[in-house]
Amino acid sequence: MSTLDFNQMLLSNAEFLRPFAVTLTRDSETAKDLFQETLYKALANKEKYNVGTNIKAWLYTIMRNIFINNYRRKAKQNTVFDNTPNDFLLDYNQATTANAAISNINMKEVNEAIYNLPEIFKNPFMLYYDGFKYHEIADMLGEPLGTIKSRIHFARKLLKAQIERY
């Protein structure tokens, strides 16, 4: 196919790309840029076009790939890495006053929720809370390790359901 024939075919099918460009970009100026870049890429890669294939599909594919590449490039450019030292936040002495009344109420709720757990879950959970390892709890209670892990898991789950604020 001669260059003149290819250019003629490209120009006769190019107008179908404009609405697709607007659909992709949702901005008329960006769509114009995308349209121009698509035509440039098509002209620059005319040797890659197989004669007899659907030129509209070929052009749509070029446009879509350009759009995706530009989108990915912009997404990478918008990623901001903050490598500045935030030492001043560590040394920032902010005066805060703890509200002991609220803390006591919260701990009262947590202790009540633990007390209301079924015994089968409460015993392993309390031992774990006291700092024992899973295998130590399993040895103390004479239960398999997997059973102890699942009971502690279910105890946590029940506590979470009872105390929804946390």
C-alpha positions as CSV (number, residue, x, y, z in Angstrom):
1,M,0.0,0.0,0.0
2,S,1.4,3.4,-1.0
3,T,1.8,6.2,1.4
4,L,-0.8,8.2,-0.4
5,D,-3.4,5.4,-0.2
6,F,-2.6,5.0,3.5
7,N,-2.9,8.7,4.2
8,Q,-6.2,8.9,2.3
9,M,-7.6,5.9,4.2
10,L,-6.4,7.3,7.5
11,L,-8.1,10.7,6.9
12,S,-11.4,9.1,5.8
13,N,-11.6,7.1,9.0
14,A,-10.1,9.6,11.4
15,E,-13.3,11.5,12.2
16,F,-14.7,8.4,14.0
17,L,-11.9,8.8,16.6
18,R,-13.1,12.2,17.9
19,P,-16.1,11.1,19.9
20,F,-14.1,8.2,21.3
21,A,-11.4,10.6,22.4
22,V,-14.0,12.8,24.2
23,T,-15.5,9.7,25.8
24,L,-12.1,8.6,27.2
25,T,-10.8,12.0,28.4
26,R,-14.1,13.8,29.2
27,D,-12.4,17.0,28.2
28,S,-12.5,18.6,24.8
29,E,-8.9,20.0,24.8
30,T,-7.4,16.8,26.1
31,A,-9.4,14.9,23.5
32,K,-8.0,17.0,20.8
33,D,-4.4,16.3,22.0
34,L,-5.2,12.6,22.2
35,F,-6.7,12.7,18.6
36,Q,-3.6,14.4,17.3
37,E,-1.2,12.0,19.0
38,T,-3.2,9.0,17.7
39,L,-2.9,10.3,14.1
40,Y,0.8,10.9,14.6
41,K,1.4,7.4,15.9
42,A,-0.6,5.9,13.1
43,L,1.4,7.8,10.5
44,A,4.7,7.0,12.3
45,N,3.8,3.3,12.4
46,K,2.1,2.9,9.0
47,E,4.4,-0.1,8.2
48,K,2.8,-2.0,11.1
49,Y,-0.7,-1.7,9.6
50,N,-1.7,-4.9,7.8
51,V,-3.5,-4.2,4.5
52,G,-7.0,-5.5,4.5
53,T,-7.5,-5.4,8.3
54,N,-10.0,-3.0,9.9
55,I,-8.3,0.4,10.1
56,K,-10.9,1.7,12.5
57,A,-10.2,-1.0,15.0
58,W,-6.4,-0.4,14.6
59,L,-6.9,3.3,15.2
60,Y,-9.1,2.7,18.2
61,T,-6.5,0.4,19.7
62,I,-3.8,3.0,19.2
63,M,-5.9,5.7,20.8
64,R,-6.9,3.5,23.8
65,N,-3.2,2.5,24.4
66,I,-2.1,6.1,24.3
67,F,-4.8,7.1,26.7
68,I,-3.9,4.2,29.1
69,N,-0.2,5.0,29.0
70,N,-0.9,8.7,29.6
71,Y,-3.2,7.8,32.5
72,R,-0.5,5.6,34.1
73,R,2.1,8.2,33.6
74,K,0.0,10.9,35.4
75,A,-0.8,8.5,38.2
76,K,2.9,7.9,38.8
77,Q,3.6,11.7,38.7
78,N,0.9,12.3,41.3
79,T,2.5,10.0,43.8
80,V,4.3,12.2,46.3
81,F,7.0,10.8,48.6
82,D,7.6,12.8,51.7
83,N,11.2,12.0,52.8
84,T,11.5,15.0,55.1
85,P,12.3,14.2,58.6
86,N,9.5,14.7,61.0
87,D,11.6,14.9,64.1
88,F,9.8,18.0,65.3
89,L,6.7,15.9,65.8
90,L,8.5,13.5,68.1
91,D,9.8,16.2,70.3
92,Y,6.6,18.2,70.2
93,N,5.4,18.4,73.8
94,Q,1.7,18.8,73.7
95,A,-0.1,19.2,77.0
96,T,-3.0,16.8,77.2
97,T,-5.0,15.9,80.2
98,A,-6.2,12.4,80.6
99,N,-9.9,12.0,81.5
100,A,-9.7,9.3,84.2
101,A,-13.5,9.1,84.5
102,I,-13.9,8.0,80.9
103,S,-11.0,5.6,81.1
104,N,-12.5,4.0,84.2
105,I,-15.9,3.6,82.5
106,N,-14.2,2.1,79.4
107,M,-12.2,-0.4,81.5
108,K,-15.4,-1.2,83.4
109,E,-17.1,-2.1,80.1
110,V,-14.2,-4.2,78.9
111,N,-13.9,-6.1,82.2
112,E,-17.7,-6.7,82.2
113,A,-17.5,-8.0,78.7
114,I,-14.7,-10.4,79.6
115,Y,-16.6,-11.5,82.7
116,N,-19.7,-12.3,80.5
117,L,-17.7,-14.5,78.1
118,P,-18.5,-18.3,78.3
119,E,-16.0,-20.1,80.5
120,I,-14.7,-22.2,77.5
121,F,-13.5,-18.9,75.9
122,K,-12.8,-16.9,79.0
123,N,-10.1,-19.2,80.6
124,P,-7.8,-19.4,77.5
125,F,-8.3,-15.7,76.8
126,M,-7.4,-14.6,80.3
127,L,-4.3,-16.7,80.3
128,Y,-3.3,-15.3,77.0
129,Y,-4.0,-11.8,78.3
130,D,-1.8,-12.5,81.3
131,G,1.1,-13.1,78.9
132,F,1.2,-16.9,78.4
133,K,2.1,-18.3,75.0
134,Y,-0.4,-20.5,73.1
135,H,1.6,-23.7,73.7
136,E,1.8,-22.9,77.4
137,I,-1.9,-22.4,77.7
138,A,-2.5,-25.6,75.7
139,D,-0.3,-27.5,78.2
140,M,-2.0,-25.9,81.2
141,L,-5.5,-26.7,80.1
142,G,-4.7,-30.0,78.5
143,E,-6.2,-29.0,75.1
144,P,-4.7,-29.1,71.6
145,L,-2.9,-26.0,70.4
146,G,-5.3,-25.4,67.5
147,T,-8.3,-25.5,69.9
148,I,-6.7,-22.9,72.2
149,K,-5.9,-20.6,69.2
150,S,-9.5,-20.8,68.0
151,R,-11.0,-20.2,71.4
152,I,-8.9,-17.1,71.9
153,H,-9.9,-16.0,68.4
154,F,-13.6,-16.5,69.2
155,A,-13.2,-14.7,72.5
156,R,-11.7,-11.7,70.7
157,K,-14.5,-11.8,68.2
158,L,-17.2,-11.9,70.9
159,L,-15.6,-9.1,72.8
160,K,-15.4,-7.0,69.7
161,A,-19.1,-7.6,69.0
162,Q,-20.0,-6.6,72.6
163,I,-17.9,-3.5,72.7
164,E,-18.7,-1.8,69.4
165,R,-17.0,1.5,70.2
166,Y,-13.5,0.1,70.0
